[in-house]
Amino acid sequence: MGVWDFLKGIIPKKLININIDNRKIEINNSSINFGDQTINDPKIVDKILDKLLEYKDKESLPCQVIHKDLGESYIQYEEISISQNESLKKLRMVLPKEEVECILMARRVKLAYDKKDVNLAKRLHKQLVDNYPGKGNKVYNLIGGGYFDEMIIPFIEIFKSQFDDKYVEKYRDFYYDIIKFFPLAFFVGNGTTEEQLTEGINNRLNLNVPFIKLHAIGSNNIEKIEQVIEKLKIDNFSIKDNRFTSSTGLKAQILEIKIKKVNKSSKKE
């Protein structure tokens, strides 16, 4: 079912733009946007909202629905925990709207998988990938692996304490780097062993990558990186070790292992 089928009988056909975006409906306080069309008639808006309520219990919608108060509406509809609601509020402060929408959809996919509703999860997963090509699946993998709550969200506080009024810009650079270079990032969490970290680094080195970035939150995880780096045997590499401490004492690290290219022409015959 597409957006037009969903809205059929509620909105006159003449009001719907022929270039309607079949992916999402955006709900504001007194209007509803889809494609290039905005509906302000309160009666029609109420009818659409009533129609959406019919789908709430079915846990499936014919389109992606975005509410301007993303966190609150998503909590009600998706049964996300209070802690995740707080994280969504933080993300809305530092990331553009489209990025937050992508994260919300990815959480929706994870919720479906957690409920073992495989058919729904697969449909939503496909929608996520189709709506956000190149990053939708990466975001889902980060959420599914627990990296958002354990690593990516806490870095907001780190950057806020470190860079003051420029923290939003710095955090966005950090976030986009993770999404863009996802295979080159390794997240060192509480459950990560030194053996797993060593294996993760070596696996990436075998791909002949130009660099690897290790991300860690907390003194214990930073110490793991130190221990592994001391034992690591890599030729022609440099290390850039960035460490941060928030105003609350939370410690974090972004360590970059950069592989130096060897100039073959300079080698002795």
N, C-alpha and C positions, 0 to 999 in steps of 0.2 A: 504494500500500500504506500503510495506517495503522498506528498503534502496536499495535492489537489483532492485526492480521494478522501483524505482526512477532513478537509475543510468543506467538502461538497455538502450543500444544503444549509451551510451556515453563512458563507460569504458569496454574494452574487458573482457569477463568473466574470462579469465586466470589470470587477474591482481587482482581479488577480492579474498581475503582470505576466506576460507570456514567458518571460525569462526567469521565472521563479526558481530560487535556489532550493532544490529538493532535499537539502541536507538538514536545514534547521529552521526553527521558528524562535524568534527572540521576543521575550515578554518583558515589557516595562510596566510601570505603575498603572498607566491608563491607556497604553497602546500596545499593539502587537506588530512586529515587523517580520516579513518573510520576503526574501529577494529584495527588490526595490520598492515593495509595497508596504505602506504603513496604514494600519486600521486604527482609527481613533473613536469610532462609534462605540460607546459604553455597552450597548446591548449586544453588539457583535462580539466585543471583547469578553463579556460574561459568558456568552454561548461557547466560545472557544475554550475558555477555562473550564466550563462544565464538561466539555467534550474530553479534555485532557484527564479529568478526574475519572472518567470511565476506564481509562487505560492504566490508571495507577495500580490497581490490584492485579492487572495482567502482567506487570513488570516488563512491558514492551510498548514501544511507541513507533509510529510509522515514520518518525523523523527525530532529529536531535532537537531537544527543547532547551533553550538557554534563558535563564532568568537573570535580571540585573543583580539580584541578591543571590549570587550563585551558591554561596556557602549554605545559607539558611534553607533555600528550596531544595538543594541537593541532599541535605541532611534528612529532611522530611521524606523525600521520595526514595532515597537510596539507603537509608538506615545506616549512614556512616556514623562512626563514634564521635563523641565530643572532642576527643583529642585530634581527630582528623579535621573536624570543623575548625578548630583553632589553627591548624596548619594551613587550611584553605584561606583563612583570613590573612595570614602572613604572606602567602603567595600572591594574593590579590594586590598587596602593597608594593610588590617588587617586580611582578611579571605582567606583560601585556595581556589583554583580555583573551586573545586567541590561545595563548599558552595555557592559561588557566582552564579554558574550555577543554583543551586537549587532555589535561590532567584529570578533569572531572570525568570525561568519557573513559579514560583508562581505569579510573577507580570503579566505574560502573561495570566494566568488563571483569575486573578482578572480583567484584562482589558476586557477579553471576557465576564465576568459576568456584568461588568459595561456597556458594549455595548448591554446587554440583548440578546446576542447570546448564548442561553442556550445549544444548541446541541454542539457547538464548545467548550464552557466552560467545559461541562461534559467530552468530549473527552480529552481535555488538562488536566483536573483535574485528570483523571485516569492515564494519562501518567506521571504526576508529582508524584503520589503515587507509581506507578510501578517503576519509575526510582530512586526514593529516599524513599524507604520504611522506616518507622519509624520516618521520619522527614519532608518529603515533605508536608504532610497535616498540620503539626504543623507550618511550615514556612508560608504556605498559610493563616492559621488562624491569625497569627501574623500580616501579611501584610493586610489582610482583615479588621482586627480590628483597623488598624492605628498605631499599636504599633511600627512598624519599624521606621516610620518617626518621631513619637513623642517621642519614648523612646530609641530604640536600636541604631539608628544612632547617636543621640547626645551623647551617652555614649562613643563613639570613642574619642571625644574631651576631655571628662572627664578623661579617662584613659591615653590619651597622655600627658595631663598636670600633672597628678599625678605620673606616673611611668616612664617618660622619655623613655630611650631606651628599657625598658621592657614592654612598653604599648601594643605591639602587642600580646605578650604572655598572659598578663593579660586580654586583651579584648577577646581573644579566649576562655579562661577559662570561662569568664562571658557569652559569647555567647553559648558555649556548655552546660553550666549549664541550661540556659533558654530552649534550645531545649530538653535536657535530662529530666529535671524536669518541663516540661511545665505546668502540672496541679497544681504544687505546687507554681508557681509564680503568683503574682498579680501585675498588672501594674496600678499605680495611675496616671492618666492623668488629664488634665484640666477639662474634663467632668465628672470625677469620684466624686460622692458625698460621704460624710462620711457614710451615710446609706449603699451605695453600697459597700464601703470598708469593713464595719463591716460584712455585709452579706457574702461577698466573703471570709473573714477570717473564719467565723463560718462554712460556707459550707465545707471548706477544713478541718477544725478541725473534723467535723463529719465523715470524711473519715479515721480518725485515722492516719493521716500522721505524719512523724517524724519531719517535719519542714515546714515552709512557708516563702517565700522570697517576700518582698514588694519592688518594684522598683519605684522610683520617680525622676522626673526632675523638678527643679524649687522650689522656696521657698514656694509658696502656696501649692503645692502638698506635700511637706515635712511636712508642718504644719498640713495638713489633717491627715497624719499618726500619728503625735504626739497626736492629739486630740483623735483619735480612740484608740490608745494604752492605753492612760490614763484611758479610760472607759472600756477597755476590761477585761473581767472576765475569766481568764484561770488558772487552777491549774497546778502546776508543769511545769513551762516553764521559759526559759531564753531568753534574747534578746541580739543580737549582732547588733549594729547600726554602719554601715559604711557610712561615709559622705565624699563627695568629692567636690572640687571647681576647676573649670578649670581656665586657665590663663585669660580667658575673663569674669570671674565672674559667669559662669553658675554653679548652685548648683545641686547636685544629691545625692541620698541616696539609699543604699541597706540595708534594715533592715530584719534580719532573726529572726523569732520566732521559737525557738527550743523546742519541747515538750520533757520533761524529762520522761523517763520510770520509773514507780514505781515498786520497787522490792517487789513482793507480799510476799516473804518469810520473809521479814523484818517487815511486818505488825504485829501488836499485835493481838493475838487471842481474 
